[in-house]
Amino acid sequence: MKKHPAILLDLDDTLYEEADYVRSGYRHLGEVFATEAGVPAAAITGFLTGRFEAQGREGAFDALLLEFPVLALKVTVADLVDAYRKHQPTISFYPGAREMLGRLKGRYPVAIVTDGLPLMQRNKVQALGLEQLVDAIVYCWEEDAPKPDPAAYLKALALLGGSAESALIVGDNPAHDELAAKALGCRFVRVLTGRFMDVPSAAVAIADVTRLTAMLEHEAC
């Protein structure tokens, strides 16, 4: 029987929309710090979310304290960062992504290889219930191997009992997952979701991660 390749999946903007995590964090900050600001929670959340949509995340907390001086008297940027990182997010899979993982389960060895602060990534994994849907989860920063360092992928392959030569890396960021795949000498499939969707790349691409099972089934024919 032909052995199926190990599949190494990215998390952020591959299985769910990372912007939803940001919005979840901003809602949490509104709920936690509204009393200190003396304004409705919706005002804090609305300011942060609006700024995020217009300018991105950088400098958001400094801007918040400038917008609400009374909050700056009691709360620091470090307080905001800490609460944001520790919050239990309200996030959900891209439509069909959970079902896609269910179709892979038991047929292909599957691991999540995720970059970022382990505390935050673990909270995301817990919120999505990912531990029950895949065979292994590797947190790159715990391995001292931020993407595109291939070491975390090698750790995942060791856990799965797979080989780099036949492995398939799936992710959204050419500067991370694609470069790691090249370093390992394995295949890479790019998903065109998330904030890097318009970054040029010559990689094989699918519209979203739900198309992965159809691609694999076609190859198996």
PADRENMAR-299253 format. One record per residue (C-alpha): residue number from 1; residue in three letters; x, y, z. Coordinates in Angstrom, 2 decimals. Each point is the difference from the previous one (the first is absolute). Layout:
REM residues N
<pt i="NUM" aa="ala" xx="X" yy="Y" zz="Z"/>
...
END
This chain:
REM residues 221
<pt i="1" aa="met" xx="0.00" yy="0.00" zz="0.00"/>
<pt i="2" aa="lys" xx="1.32" yy="3.43" zz="-0.93"/>
<pt i="3" aa="lys" xx="0.90" yy="2.05" zz="3.06"/>
<pt i="4" aa="his" xx="-1.65" yy="3.40" zz="0.08"/>
<pt i="5" aa="pro" xx="2.26" yy="3.02" zz="0.42"/>
<pt i="6" aa="ala" xx="0.15" yy="1.90" zz="3.27"/>
<pt i="7" aa="ile" xx="-1.89" yy="3.28" zz="-0.19"/>
<pt i="8" aa="leu" xx="1.36" yy="2.97" zz="1.94"/>
<pt i="9" aa="leu" xx="-2.58" yy="2.74" zz="0.33"/>
<pt i="10" aa="asp" xx="0.44" yy="3.62" zz="0.95"/>
<pt i="11" aa="leu" xx="-2.59" yy="1.48" zz="2.39"/>
<pt i="12" aa="asp" xx="-0.43" yy="3.79" zz="-0.31"/>
<pt i="13" aa="asp" xx="-1.76" yy="1.08" zz="-3.22"/>
<pt i="14" aa="thr" xx="0.09" yy="-3.62" zz="-1.19"/>
<pt i="15" aa="leu" xx="-2.59" yy="-1.71" zz="2.20"/>
<pt i="16" aa="tyr" xx="-1.67" yy="3.14" zz="1.36"/>
<pt i="17" aa="glu" xx="0.19" yy="3.75" zz="-0.63"/>
<pt i="18" aa="glu" xx="2.59" yy="1.58" zz="2.27"/>
<pt i="19" aa="ala" xx="-1.83" yy="3.34" zz="-0.14"/>
<pt i="20" aa="asp" xx="-2.78" yy="-1.68" zz="2.00"/>
<pt i="21" aa="tyr" xx="2.50" yy="-0.64" zz="2.78"/>
<pt i="22" aa="val" xx="0.98" yy="3.67" zz="0.00"/>
<pt i="23" aa="arg" xx="-3.63" yy="1.10" zz="0.19"/>
<pt i="24" aa="ser" xx="-0.63" yy="-2.48" zz="2.79"/>
<pt i="25" aa="gly" xx="2.91" yy="1.46" zz="1.96"/>
<pt i="26" aa="tyr" xx="-1.27" yy="3.52" zz="-0.48"/>
<pt i="27" aa="arg" xx="-3.45" yy="-0.98" zz="1.26"/>
<pt i="28" aa="his" xx="1.64" yy="-1.49" zz="3.05"/>
<pt i="29" aa="leu" xx="1.95" yy="3.19" zz="0.69"/>
<pt i="30" aa="gly" xx="-3.19" yy="2.00" zz="-0.20"/>
<pt i="31" aa="glu" xx="-1.65" yy="-2.28" zz="2.55"/>
<pt i="32" aa="val" xx="2.97" yy="0.03" zz="2.38"/>
<pt i="33" aa="phe" xx="0.99" yy="3.67" zz="-0.10"/>
<pt i="34" aa="ala" xx="-3.29" yy="1.84" zz="-0.52"/>
<pt i="35" aa="thr" xx="-0.30" yy="0.85" zz="3.70"/>
<pt i="36" aa="glu" xx="3.49" yy="1.53" zz="0.12"/>
<pt i="37" aa="ala" xx="-0.72" yy="2.04" zz="-3.13"/>
<pt i="38" aa="gly" xx="-3.34" yy="1.21" zz="1.25"/>
<pt i="39" aa="val" xx="-1.49" yy="-0.71" zz="-3.42"/>
<pt i="40" aa="pro" xx="-2.10" yy="-2.84" zz="-1.42"/>
<pt i="41" aa="ala" xx="1.86" yy="-3.16" zz="-0.94"/>
<pt i="42" aa="ala" xx="-1.29" yy="0.47" zz="-3.54"/>
<pt i="43" aa="ala" xx="1.91" yy="3.29" zz="-0.28"/>
<pt i="44" aa="ile" xx="3.35" yy="-1.68" zz="0.73"/>
<pt i="45" aa="thr" xx="-0.76" yy="-2.94" zz="-2.23"/>
<pt i="46" aa="gly" xx="-1.33" yy="2.24" zz="-2.74"/>
<pt i="47" aa="phe" xx="3.07" yy="2.24" zz="0.06"/>
<pt i="48" aa="leu" xx="2.43" yy="-2.92" zz="-0.15"/>
<pt i="49" aa="thr" xx="-1.95" yy="-1.88" zz="-2.65"/>
<pt i="50" aa="gly" xx="-0.43" yy="3.07" zz="-2.18"/>
<pt i="51" aa="arg" xx="3.69" yy="0.81" zz="0.21"/>
<pt i="52" aa="phe" xx="0.86" yy="-3.61" zz="-0.80"/>
<pt i="53" aa="glu" xx="-2.15" yy="0.02" zz="-3.12"/>
<pt i="54" aa="ala" xx="1.56" yy="3.27" zz="-1.15"/>
<pt i="55" aa="gln" xx="3.64" yy="-0.30" zz="1.09"/>
<pt i="56" aa="gly" xx="0.72" yy="-3.48" zz="1.34"/>
<pt i="57" aa="arg" xx="1.13" yy="-1.01" zz="3.47"/>
<pt i="58" aa="glu" xx="3.23" yy="1.94" zz="0.39"/>
<pt i="59" aa="gly" xx="-0.21" yy="2.77" zz="2.60"/>
<pt i="60" aa="ala" xx="-3.64" yy="-0.74" zz="0.84"/>
<pt i="61" aa="phe" xx="0.41" yy="-0.01" zz="3.77"/>
<pt i="62" aa="asp" xx="2.01" yy="3.23" zz="0.08"/>
<pt i="63" aa="ala" xx="-2.72" yy="1.60" zz="-2.11"/>
<pt i="64" aa="leu" xx="-2.69" yy="-1.32" zz="2.37"/>
<pt i="65" aa="leu" xx="1.62" yy="1.65" zz="3.01"/>
<pt i="66" aa="leu" xx="0.26" yy="3.29" zz="-1.90"/>
<pt i="67" aa="glu" xx="-3.68" yy="-0.25" zz="-0.93"/>
<pt i="68" aa="phe" xx="-1.07" yy="-0.67" zz="3.60"/>
<pt i="69" aa="pro" xx="2.33" yy="1.97" zz="2.32"/>
<pt i="70" aa="val" xx="-1.86" yy="-1.12" zz="3.10"/>
<pt i="71" aa="leu" xx="0.85" yy="-3.59" zz="-0.90"/>
<pt i="72" aa="ala" xx="3.68" yy="0.91" zz="-0.34"/>
<pt i="73" aa="leu" xx="0.00" yy="1.14" zz="3.63"/>
<pt i="74" aa="lys" xx="-0.74" yy="-3.54" zz="1.17"/>
<pt i="75" aa="val" xx="1.09" yy="-2.36" zz="-2.77"/>
<pt i="76" aa="thr" xx="3.27" yy="-0.43" zz="-1.90"/>
<pt i="77" aa="val" xx="0.69" yy="-1.41" zz="-3.44"/>
<pt i="78" aa="ala" xx="1.57" yy="-2.98" zz="1.77"/>
<pt i="79" aa="asp" xx="-3.30" yy="-0.62" zz="1.84"/>
<pt i="80" aa="leu" xx="-1.90" yy="0.05" zz="-3.28"/>
<pt i="81" aa="val" xx="2.49" yy="-2.33" zz="-1.70"/>
<pt i="82" aa="asp" xx="-0.14" yy="-2.44" zz="2.91"/>
<pt i="83" aa="ala" xx="-3.81" yy="-0.12" zz="0.04"/>
<pt i="84" aa="tyr" xx="-0.14" yy="-0.36" zz="-3.78"/>
<pt i="85" aa="arg" xx="2.49" yy="-2.87" zz="-0.06"/>
<pt i="86" aa="lys" xx="-1.67" yy="-1.89" zz="2.84"/>
<pt i="87" aa="his" xx="-3.58" yy="0.31" zz="-1.16"/>
<pt i="88" aa="gln" xx="-2.01" yy="-3.07" zz="-0.95"/>
<pt i="89" aa="pro" xx="-0.96" yy="0.77" zz="-3.58"/>
<pt i="90" aa="thr" xx="-3.32" yy="-0.36" zz="-1.72"/>
<pt i="91" aa="ile" xx="1.00" yy="-1.25" zz="-3.43"/>
<pt i="92" aa="ser" xx="-1.26" yy="-2.58" zz="-2.46"/>
<pt i="93" aa="phe" xx="1.30" yy="-1.99" zz="-2.94"/>
<pt i="94" aa="tyr" xx="-0.31" yy="1.20" zz="-3.53"/>
<pt i="95" aa="pro" xx="-3.22" yy="-1.52" zz="-1.40"/>
<pt i="96" aa="gly" xx="0.61" yy="-3.65" zz="-0.73"/>
<pt i="97" aa="ala" xx="3.47" yy="-0.15" zz="1.59"/>
<pt i="98" aa="arg" xx="-1.08" yy="-2.15" zz="2.96"/>
<pt i="99" aa="glu" xx="-1.72" yy="-2.44" zz="-2.35"/>
<pt i="100" aa="met" xx="3.12" yy="-0.10" zz="-2.17"/>
<pt i="101" aa="leu" xx="2.08" yy="-1.01" zz="3.03"/>
<pt i="102" aa="gly" xx="-2.56" yy="-2.70" zz="0.75"/>
<pt i="103" aa="arg" xx="0.44" yy="-1.43" zz="-3.49"/>
<pt i="104" aa="leu" xx="3.78" yy="-0.07" zz="0.43"/>
<pt i="105" aa="lys" xx="-0.16" yy="-1.58" zz="3.46"/>
<pt i="106" aa="gly" xx="1.03" yy="-3.64" zz="-0.09"/>
<pt i="107" aa="arg" xx="0.99" yy="0.17" zz="-3.66"/>
<pt i="108" aa="tyr" xx="2.99" yy="2.33" zz="0.17"/>
<pt i="109" aa="pro" xx="2.34" yy="0.77" zz="2.91"/>
<pt i="110" aa="val" xx="-0.69" yy="3.66" zz="0.74"/>
<pt i="111" aa="ala" xx="1.82" yy="2.51" zz="2.19"/>
<pt i="112" aa="ile" xx="-0.46" yy="3.69" zz="0.67"/>
<pt i="113" aa="val" xx="3.24" yy="1.99" zz="-0.12"/>
<pt i="114" aa="thr" xx="-0.72" yy="3.46" zz="1.36"/>
<pt i="115" aa="asp" xx="2.10" yy="3.11" zz="0.50"/>
<pt i="116" aa="gly" xx="-0.41" yy="2.63" zz="2.69"/>
<pt i="117" aa="leu" xx="-0.13" yy="0.39" zz="3.77"/>
<pt i="118" aa="pro" xx="-0.85" yy="-3.48" zz="1.34"/>
<pt i="119" aa="leu" xx="-2.51" yy="1.37" zz="2.54"/>
<pt i="120" aa="met" xx="-2.01" yy="1.65" zz="-2.75"/>
<pt i="121" aa="gln" xx="0.28" yy="-2.93" zz="-2.38"/>
<pt i="122" aa="arg" xx="-1.08" yy="-2.48" zz="2.67"/>
<pt i="123" aa="asn" xx="-3.06" yy="2.13" zz="0.77"/>
<pt i="124" aa="lys" xx="-0.89" yy="-0.03" zz="-3.70"/>
<pt i="125" aa="val" xx="0.45" yy="-3.78" zz="-0.18"/>
<pt i="126" aa="gln" xx="-2.23" yy="-0.43" zz="3.04"/>
<pt i="127" aa="ala" xx="-2.67" yy="2.33" zz="-1.36"/>
<pt i="128" aa="leu" xx="-0.15" yy="-1.97" zz="-3.25"/>
<pt i="129" aa="gly" xx="0.18" yy="-3.43" zz="1.64"/>
<pt i="130" aa="leu" xx="2.91" yy="-0.90" zz="-2.26"/>
<pt i="131" aa="glu" xx="1.64" yy="-2.58" zz="2.25"/>
<pt i="132" aa="gln" xx="-2.81" yy="-2.45" zz="-0.75"/>
<pt i="133" aa="leu" xx="0.22" yy="0.56" zz="-3.74"/>
<pt i="134" aa="val" xx="3.69" yy="-0.55" zz="-0.77"/>
<pt i="135" aa="asp" xx="2.76" yy="-2.38" zz="1.02"/>
<pt i="136" aa="ala" xx="2.54" yy="2.52" zz="1.30"/>
<pt i="137" aa="ile" xx="0.48" yy="3.71" zz="0.64"/>
<pt i="138" aa="val" xx="3.41" yy="1.65" zz="-0.01"/>
<pt i="139" aa="tyr" xx="0.56" yy="3.53" zz="1.30"/>
<pt i="140" aa="cys" xx="2.98" yy="1.43" zz="-1.87"/>
<pt i="141" aa="trp" xx="1.08" yy="2.42" zz="2.71"/>
<pt i="142" aa="glu" xx="0.14" yy="-2.80" zz="2.55"/>
<pt i="143" aa="glu" xx="2.51" yy="-1.68" zz="-2.30"/>
<pt i="144" aa="asp" xx="2.02" yy="3.24" zz="-0.31"/>
<pt i="145" aa="ala" xx="-0.77" yy="-0.30" zz="-3.69"/>
<pt i="146" aa="pro" xx="-2.20" yy="2.84" zz="-1.25"/>
<pt i="147" aa="lys" xx="-1.14" yy="-0.43" zz="-3.57"/>
<pt i="148" aa="pro" xx="1.51" yy="-0.53" zz="-2.54"/>
<pt i="149" aa="asp" xx="2.52" yy="-1.98" zz="2.11"/>
<pt i="150" aa="pro" xx="-0.64" yy="-3.62" zz="-1.04"/>
<pt i="151" aa="ala" xx="0.72" yy="-1.43" zz="3.46"/>
<pt i="152" aa="ala" xx="-3.62" yy="0.18" zz="1.19"/>
<pt i="153" aa="tyr" xx="-1.17" yy="-1.78" zz="-3.15"/>
<pt i="154" aa="leu" xx="2.57" yy="-2.71" zz="0.60"/>
<pt i="155" aa="lys" xx="-1.35" yy="-0.37" zz="3.54"/>
<pt i="156" aa="ala" xx="-3.50" yy="-0.43" zz="-1.45"/>
<pt i="157" aa="leu" xx="1.21" yy="-2.60" zz="-2.47"/>
<pt i="158" aa="ala" xx="1.70" yy="-1.92" zz="2.80"/>
<pt i="159" aa="leu" xx="-3.26" yy="-0.02" zz="1.96"/>
<pt i="160" aa="leu" xx="-1.93" yy="-1.19" zz="-3.04"/>
<pt i="161" aa="gly" xx="2.57" yy="-2.53" zz="-1.17"/>
<pt i="162" aa="gly" xx="0.17" yy="1.71" zz="-3.39"/>
<pt i="163" aa="ser" xx="2.81" yy="0.96" zz="-2.33"/>
<pt i="164" aa="ala" xx="0.85" yy="3.42" zz="-1.36"/>
<pt i="165" aa="glu" xx="0.26" yy="-1.35" zz="-3.53"/>
<pt i="166" aa="ser" xx="-3.66" yy="-0.95" zz="-0.14"/>
<pt i="167" aa="ala" xx="-1.42" yy="2.62" zz="2.38"/>
<pt i="168" aa="leu" xx="-2.38" yy="2.77" zz="-1.03"/>
<pt i="169" aa="ile" xx="0.07" yy="3.43" zz="1.68"/>
<pt i="170" aa="val" xx="-3.16" yy="2.09" zz="-0.30"/>
<pt i="171" aa="gly" xx="-0.07" yy="3.66" zz="0.96"/>
<pt i="172" aa="asp" xx="-0.80" yy="3.56" zz="-1.00"/>
<pt i="173" aa="asn" xx="3.34" yy="1.79" zz="0.38"/>
<pt i="174" aa="pro" xx="2.65" yy="-0.46" zz="-2.71"/>
<pt i="175" aa="ala" xx="2.65" yy="1.52" zz="2.28"/>
<pt i="176" aa="his" xx="-0.65" yy="-2.64" zz="2.64"/>
<pt i="177" aa="asp" xx="-1.44" yy="-3.31" zz="-1.15"/>
<pt i="178" aa="glu" xx="1.22" yy="0.10" zz="-3.58"/>
<pt i="179" aa="leu" xx="3.60" yy="0.76" zz="1.00"/>
<pt i="180" aa="ala" xx="-0.12" yy="-2.77" zz="2.61"/>
<pt i="181" aa="ala" xx="-1.23" yy="-2.45" zz="-2.65"/>
<pt i="182" aa="lys" xx="2.89" yy="0.95" zz="-2.28"/>
<pt i="183" aa="ala" xx="2.48" yy="-0.49" zz="2.85"/>
<pt i="184" aa="leu" xx="-1.44" yy="-3.44" zz="0.73"/>
<pt i="185" aa="gly" xx="-0.32" yy="-1.03" zz="-3.62"/>
<pt i="186" aa="cys" xx="-3.71" yy="-0.75" zz="0.33"/>
<pt i="187" aa="arg" xx="-3.12" yy="1.18" zz="-1.78"/>
<pt i="188" aa="phe" xx="-1.85" yy="3.19" zz="0.84"/>
<pt i="189" aa="val" xx="-3.58" yy="0.97" zz="-0.73"/>
<pt i="190" aa="arg" xx="-1.01" yy="3.57" zz="0.59"/>
<pt i="191" aa="val" xx="-3.48" yy="1.03" zz="1.13"/>
<pt i="192" aa="leu" xx="-1.15" yy="3.36" zz="-1.30"/>
<pt i="193" aa="thr" xx="-1.58" yy="1.20" zz="3.22"/>
<pt i="194" aa="gly" xx="1.08" yy="2.58" zz="2.54"/>
<pt i="195" aa="arg" xx="2.07" yy="3.13" zz="-0.24"/>
<pt i="196" aa="phe" xx="2.69" yy="-1.51" zz="-2.26"/>
<pt i="197" aa="met" xx="-2.35" yy="-1.10" zz="-2.76"/>
<pt i="198" aa="asp" xx="1.31" yy="2.64" zz="-2.42"/>
<pt i="199" aa="val" xx="3.70" yy="-0.69" zz="0.62"/>
<pt i="200" aa="pro" xx="1.52" yy="-1.35" zz="-3.24"/>
<pt i="201" aa="ser" xx="1.08" yy="-3.64" zz="0.01"/>
<pt i="202" aa="ala" xx="0.51" yy="-2.72" zz="-2.57"/>
<pt i="203" aa="ala" xx="-1.25" yy="-2.69" zz="2.39"/>
<pt i="204" aa="val" xx="-2.88" yy="-2.33" zz="-0.74"/>
<pt i="205" aa="ala" xx="-3.03" yy="1.73" zz="1.47"/>
<pt i="206" aa="ile" xx="-3.55" yy="-0.83" zz="1.02"/>
<pt i="207" aa="ala" xx="-2.73" yy="2.50" zz="0.80"/>
<pt i="208" aa="asp" xx="-0.35" yy="-1.16" zz="3.59"/>
<pt i="209" aa="val" xx="0.91" yy="-2.93" zz="2.20"/>
<pt i="210" aa="thr" xx="-3.26" yy="-1.84" zz="-0.65"/>
<pt i="211" aa="arg" xx="1.25" yy="-0.74" zz="-3.54"/>
<pt i="212" aa="leu" xx="2.85" yy="-2.08" zz="1.40"/>
<pt i="213" aa="thr" xx="-1.88" yy="-3.28" zz="0.24"/>
<pt i="214" aa="ala" xx="-1.22" yy="0.25" zz="-3.60"/>
<pt i="215" aa="met" xx="3.57" yy="0.63" zz="-1.14"/>
<pt i="216" aa="leu" xx="1.31" yy="-2.98" zz="1.94"/>
<pt i="217" aa="glu" xx="-2.77" yy="-2.27" zz="-1.30"/>
<pt i="218" aa="his" xx="0.71" yy="1.08" zz="-3.56"/>
<pt i="219" aa="glu" xx="3.69" yy="-0.81" zz="0.43"/>
<pt i="220" aa="ala" xx="-0.85" yy="-3.41" zz="1.42"/>
<pt i="221" aa="cys" xx="-2.00" yy="-0.95" zz="-3.11"/>
END
